[in-house]
Amino acid sequence: MPAHASNRPTPRSRSAQVNDLLPLGDWTRHHSLRSWPVVLFLVLVCVPSIALVILGGNPSVGTFDAVAWIFAAYFGLAWLLLLGVIIRPHVTRTMLVVITVIALVTQVPLAVTLEVALHGTNASLGPSIFTIGLPEELAKALPIVVVALIYRRRHDLTPRDYLFLGAVSGLVFGASEVVHYFTVNGVAEFYLTVKAAIPAITQLINSGHSAPTSVFAVLIGPVRYFILDFVWRFLTDPITHACWAGLTGYFIGLAATGRHKWYTVGWIGLAAAAILHGLNDWGRVNGHPAWILVDLASGILFLGYAKVGSRTALHLFDGGPPLLEQPGPAATHTAPRPVPASMRGRPWWEH
């Protein structure tokens, strides 16, 4: 028998060859293809077409409201998936549902009430922090506190998990806020700007100018303003609010897990979030180059605490040295503590 004969591939059945091309059986049996992230991914794939079908050829005001909520949820869920992969929290789907429901019911009414009572304004930094940033961050903190009280006996939760729950609360608030901006302010302002441009468009057409080019030149300003100031919010608002609320959640988690007294740390994250939020909304920052720095600082702080919370979680359950202590020759270690079932390598979406 020739030496090279053993290198020949083993003949495969026709069914196996067909299965390589269209593995329907593997698809239906594979558990990961029936997981929660896969379902969310498929929903996200279909959302744009669903929204456009609902919008139809003759949209009404109510249709715009429904589509606005669909797109707000679309980007909120997309950010949720990304944050879940980055943070990898150990929270249950029930906890996510609870915090989402509480947030939808309480956040907007509380924030609006406080801002009206405080005469919210972003004309200067102080009022921007205390009349806009603080009320909205308080509204986002309320669902986190409620969930912390409900699940206070769960000893396997860490500050990182509360940071993630805070981010979920922020995503809900950001989605709700962008729907309000779009349906109440955005469509109305776009309609008024286009209406104001109609005389100029009519005059251009009657004067014999190239109608398409001239009309585009007149409308480019309102269209650009509408896209950047309102439509773009669907993508950006949820994640910035998630970063700020995540900071609040982390420090609430430090108190909820019993590592610190609530009155010594509970306010720190709220204060940081309110300051960043106030800076973001301040008229001298919003829309200017410094605005980028504020958003960058918000993201860096959020990710920093997410990683610190992750390391803290590992230390809590592995019996290792303190985070700032490097093991040396004289270091002694206690026996590793048992890892709770919820921490044993299960993906965050399976809890």
N, C-alpha and C positions, 0 to 999 in steps of 0.2 A: 504493500500500500504506500503510495507516495507520501512524503513527509508533509507536503502542503495540503493534503486532503483534510486534515483535522481543522484547518482554518476556514473551511467552507461553512457558511451559515446553515443551521439546521432548517430543513424545509418546514414551512409553517402552513397551517390549514388555511383554506379560503376564508373561513369565518373570522380567524384571527387577523388576517390581512384587511378584511372589511372593517373590523373593529378598530384598527389603527386609523382608518380614515374617518369613521363616524362612530365614536365610542359611546353610543346612547346608553348602554347598560352601565358603564362606569359612571356616566353623568348622573344617572338616577340613583345609583347606590352610594355615591361619594357624599359623606356627611357634611363636608365643608361647603358643598354647593347648596346645601339647605340651611346654612347658618344665617344669623341675623345680618351681618355685613353684606352678604351676597344679596339678600332680599332688599336691603336699603340701596345697594348699588343698582339693582334692576329698577327700583322705583325711581332713582335719580335719572337713569337713562330715559325713562318714559315721561318724566315730569314736563319737559318742554313741549312735547307734542300734546300731552293732556291739556296743558294750559292754553295752547293755541287753539285746540279744538273747542274748549269751553269759551274762549274769547269769540270765536266765530266771525261771521261777516258783519254782524250788526251788534256790536258790544254796547251794553248799557252801563250806567254807573255801578250797579250791583255786580255786573260781570267784571269790571275793573277791580272791584274790591276782592272778589274771589280769586282772580288771577294774581293779584298782588300777594295774597296770603300763600298761594301755591308757590310762587317764586321765592318768597321769604323763607318758607319751609324748605325749599329745595337747597338754597345755599346754607341754611342752618344745619341741615342733615349732612351736607358735604363737609362742612367744618367739623361737625361732630365725629365723623369717621376719621378725619385726619388727626384731630386731637386725641381720639381714642388710641390710635396707633402710636402716637408720640408719647403719650403719658402712660398708657397701659395700666389703667386703674383697676382695682378689684371691687367693682360696684355691681349691683344687680340691675337687671332691666326694670324691676319693680321700683327701685330707687330712682331711676331715670324718669319713669312715668310719674312718680309722685312729685318730684321737683318740677317737672314740666307743667303739670296741672296746676300746682300752687302758683308757679310763676305766671301762667296765663291768666289766672283769676285775680291775682293781687298786684302785680308789678305796675302796670300802666295806671290804674286808678290811684295807687299810693303815690307814685312819682308825680303825676299831674296835680294831685291835691297839694303836695308839699311845694311844688314849684309855683303854683298859683299863690299859695299862702306866703311864700318868701319873695314873690315878685321876681321870678327868675330872669336873669340877664347875663349876657357875656360881654358887657361893655368894658369891664375891667377884670383883673385876675381874681381878686377877692370874691366879688359876687359870682363870678363864673364857677368858682370852687364850691361856695357855700349855698348858692341858690340853684345850681344845676347839677354839678358833680356829686355833691353829698346826697341830695334827695334821690337821685337815680341809683346811686350805689347802695343806699339804704334799702331801696325797693328791691334790688337784686340780692341783697344779703338776707332778706326775710325768708325766702324759700330754703336757703342753705341752713339757717338756724332751725327752721321747722324740721327739716330732714335730720339734722344733727340730734334734735331732741327725740325724734321717733326711733332712731337707730343708735342711741347713745350706749346701748348694752352690747353692741357689736365691737368686740375688742380687736378684730382683725383689720378694721379701717385705719388708714393712716392720713396724715395731712395731705399727701398727694391725692388721695381719693376725694377728699373734700375740695381740693383745688379743682379737680375735674368736675365735681358737682357744681361748684361755683361757675365754671366755664359754661356748663349746660344752662344754668340760670341766666348767664349773660347772653348766650345765643338766643334764648327765648325772648329776652328783653330787646335785643338788637333787631330780631325779626319783627316783633310787634311795632317797634319804633319806625322801622323803614316802611311798613305798611301804612302807618299814620302819615308819614311825610309824603309818600307817593300818592295816596288816595285823597288826602285833605289838601296838601299844598302843591304837590308836583303837577298833577293833571290840571288843577285849576290855574296855576301860574303859566303852564305851557299854553293852555287855551287862551289866556288873556294876552300873552305875548304874541301869539300867532294872530289873534284878532286885531291887535294894535298894528300888526305889520300888513294887514290886508289893504289899507289905502295905498301904502307905498308899492305893494305888488301890483295893484290895479293901475297906478300911475305909470309904472315901468312898462306894463303890457301895452297900455294905450299910447305910450310914446314911441313904440316901435322897437324897443330893445329886444334882444334875444331873451325870450320869456324864460326858458328853463334855467339859463345861467343867472339871470337877474333875480329870479325868485329864490334860487339857491343862495345867492349872496345875501339876500335879505333874511332868510330863515336860518342861516347857519349859526347865528348867535343864539337864538332861542333854543334850537335843537341841541347845540353843544352844552348850553347851560342845563337843559333838562336831563341830558344823558349823564353829565358829570355830577350834578348836584342831587339827582333823585334816583335814576336807574342804577348808577354805580353804587348807591348805598345798599342795594340788595346784597352785594358781595362783601362790602367793607364793614358795614355797621355790626353785623353779628360777631365777627371775630374780635374787633376792638373791645366791644362790651364783654366778650368772653374773657379776654386777657385781664381786664380790670376786676371783674367779678371773681376770677380765679385767684387773684391775690387775696381778696377778702375771704374766700373759701379756705385758703391754706391756713390763715391765722385762726379762723374759726375751728379748723381741724386741730390745730395745736391745743386749743382749749378743750375741744370735744373729746380728744383722746387722752385727756388728763395729764398732759405733759407740762402745762402751764395753767395758772389761774386765768379764768376767762377775762377778768378785768385788767390783767397785765398785758395780754396779747391780742384780745379780740378786736380791739379798735385799730391796731396797727395797719392791717391790710385794708380796712375801710378807709382810713386816712390816706394811705398811699394811692388807693384807687380813686378817691375823690379829687386828690391833687392832680393826678394824671388826666382824669376826665375833665377837670376844670381848665387845665392847660390846653387840652385838645380843643375845647369849645371856645376858648378865649379869642376874641376878635382879632387880636394882634398876632396870633399863632395860626389859627384855623385858615387854611388856604395859602399859607406862606411856607418858606423852606423849613422854619422851625417846627412846623407841623409834622414833618417826616421824622424829626428827631424824637418827638414825643411818642409817636407810634412805635418807633424802633425801641425806645426805652421800655415801653409797655410790653412789647413782645419779649425782649431780653429778660426782664424781670419775671415774667410769667414762666418762661422756659427754665430760668434759673431755679425758681422755687419748685418747679415740676421735677427737676433732676435732684435737688436736695431732698425733696419728699420721697423720691424713689430710693435714694441711698439710705434714708432714714428707715424706710420700710424693710430693706434688706438687713440693716443692722438690728432692727427690732426682732427679727425672726431667726437670725443665724447665730446670735450670741457672740458676734465679733466685737472688736475694739471700738471705742467711740470714733466718731467720724473724723475728728481732728487728731487722733492719736495714731501714730504709725507703729506697727508692731516691731519690736526690737528683740534682742537676745533675752532680755529679762522679762519680756511681756508674758503674762499668764492669761490663759483663755478658759472660760467656763465651757462646759459641754454645750453643744448647740441645742437650742430649744426646738421642740417639734414645730414644723411649719403647718399653719392652719390649712384646712382643705381648700379654702378659697384662694390660697397663695401658691398651690402646687402646680404651677406651670400652665394653668388654664387661661386661654385668651380672655381679655376683658369682656368680650361680647357674649361669652358663654355663661356668665354668672347671673 
